[in-house]
Amino acid sequence: MLCPLFGALADRRGRVVPTLGLVTGVGVLATAGLALVGRGDWVAGAALFGLGNVAIAVCLVLYDALLPRIARP
């Protein structure tokens, strides 16, 4: 549900690249945070995994939106 929203907002504002960088950073931090999850702390692990998964999905949508600006069909 968030992917089309982020894609539309980035296209409308014309800020696809900065938004892509921001969402990529969130995904990287969520993934790195998984290394800090302790044994038995499955809630934190699941939350970070979910956040990272959503971030990569949004990144792929923004990346796809950027392709027509880089290469011609």
N, C-alpha and C positions, 0 to 999 in steps of 0.2 A: 504494500500500500504506500510505502514511503518513496519508492523508486520513481514513479511517475511524477509525484509531487516535487521532489528534488530536481528532476530533469526539467520540468516546466518552469520552476523558479530560476534555475540557472540559465535556461534559454531566454527567458523573459528579461532578466537583468543583464544578460550578456556577460556573465561572469562564470563561465563553465570551468575555466582552468583554476581560478582560486578556490572555487567550491570543490573541485576534484582534489586539490591539495589538502584542503581542510578535512574532507571525509577520509582521505587516505591516511592522514595523521591520526584521526580517531581510530581507524582500523588497526594501525600499527601499535598505538598505545594500548588498545584492548588486547591485542595478541601478546604484547610484551607483558602485560599485567597478568596473563595466565601463568607466567613463571613464578609469580609471587603468591599464588593461591596455595594455601596450606592443605595438608591432608584432612579430609573430612569436610572441607569448606566448599561443598558442592554448589551452594547457592551463588557464591561469588564467581566460581568457575563457570557456571551456567550463564550468569549475567554477562560476564566478559565474552564468552563464546557467542552469545546472541548478539551483543553489540558489534563484535567483529564481523559476524556473518552479515548483519544488516549493512554495515559500512562497506564491505566488499561488493554487495549487491548494488548499492547506490553508486559506488565507483565505476562499476561496469556500465551502468546506464549513462553516467556522465561521460565516460570514455567513448561510448558509442555515439553520443551526441556530438562529440568533438571530431569524429572521423570525417564528416563531410567538409569540414573546414580545412582539413589537412590534405585529403586526397579526393580527386574527382571520381565519380562513379563510372 
